[in-house]
Every structure is written in C-alpha cells, then in structure tokens.
Amino acid sequence: MSTESSLYADRCEEELAAADRAASQDERIAHLEKALRFGLLAAKSRGPARPVDIEQWRREREGAR
C-alpha cells in the first residue's frame, strides 16, 4: 500500500472511531461522511485493482485445504 493510501486509511479509521464517540447524531453523521471520503481517497490512491477470475480463485482455495 502506498504511503498516501495508508495515510488516508488511517484518517478513515480515526473518523470512524470519532463517530463512535460522537455525542449527537449530527456529529456522528459528520464523522461518518469524513470517514467515507477518506476511505474513497485511500482506495483511489491505490490505483486500479487487477482482475480476478473468481472460478480460478475458488479452485485454488479448495486445493489449499
């Protein structure tokens, strides 16, 4: 994970924790909105995900058991 991405992910976690401690519903929603924004920025800064063949993944997973 890139440094930028991990910083966004850390901020997302901080905002989620702040939402849990919020005194009012409005304050909680504000923290959740910030957490969502930072989560989206973290995902965007990682770049595109590689495609996954779900059937191949299942076969490999079953073979590992």
C-alpha positions as CSV (number, residue, x, y, z in Angstrom):
1,M,0.0,0.0,0.0
2,S,1.3,3.4,-0.9
3,T,2.2,5.9,1.9
4,E,-0.5,8.3,0.6
5,S,-3.1,5.4,0.7
6,S,-2.1,4.3,4.2
7,L,-2.4,7.9,5.4
8,Y,-6.0,8.2,4.0
9,A,-6.8,4.8,5.5
10,D,-5.5,5.9,8.9
11,R,-7.6,9.1,8.8
12,C,-10.6,7.0,7.8
13,E,-10.1,4.8,10.9
14,E,-9.7,7.9,13.1
15,E,-13.0,9.3,11.8
16,L,-14.8,6.0,12.4
17,A,-13.6,6.0,16.0
18,A,-14.7,9.6,16.4
19,A,-18.1,8.7,15.0
20,D,-18.4,6.0,17.8
21,R,-17.6,8.7,20.4
22,A,-19.9,11.3,18.9
23,A,-22.3,13.0,21.4
24,S,-25.0,13.7,18.8
25,Q,-26.4,12.1,15.7
26,D,-25.4,15.1,13.6
27,E,-21.8,14.9,14.9
28,R,-21.8,11.1,14.2
29,I,-23.0,11.6,10.6
30,A,-20.4,14.3,10.0
31,H,-17.6,11.9,11.1
32,L,-19.0,9.1,9.0
33,E,-19.1,11.3,5.9
34,K,-15.4,12.2,6.5
35,A,-14.6,8.6,7.0
36,L,-16.3,7.7,3.7
37,R,-14.3,10.5,1.9
38,F,-11.0,9.3,3.3
39,G,-11.9,5.7,2.5
40,L,-12.6,6.5,-1.1
41,L,-9.4,8.5,-1.3
42,A,-7.4,5.6,0.1
43,A,-9.0,3.2,-2.5
44,K,-8.4,5.7,-5.3
45,S,-4.8,6.3,-4.4
46,R,-4.1,2.5,-4.6
47,G,-4.8,2.5,-8.3
48,P,-6.9,0.0,-10.2
49,A,-7.3,-3.5,-8.9
50,R,-6.2,-6.4,-11.0
51,P,-9.0,-8.5,-12.5
52,V,-9.7,-11.7,-10.6
53,D,-11.0,-15.0,-12.1
54,I,-13.4,-16.0,-9.3
55,E,-13.6,-19.6,-10.5
56,Q,-9.8,-20.0,-10.5
57,W,-9.6,-18.4,-7.1
58,R,-12.2,-20.9,-5.8
59,R,-10.3,-23.8,-7.3
60,E,-7.0,-22.6,-5.7
61,R,-8.7,-22.1,-2.4
62,E,-10.3,-25.6,-2.4
63,G,-6.9,-27.1,-3.4
64,A,-5.2,-25.4,-0.4
65,R,-7.5,-27.2,2.0
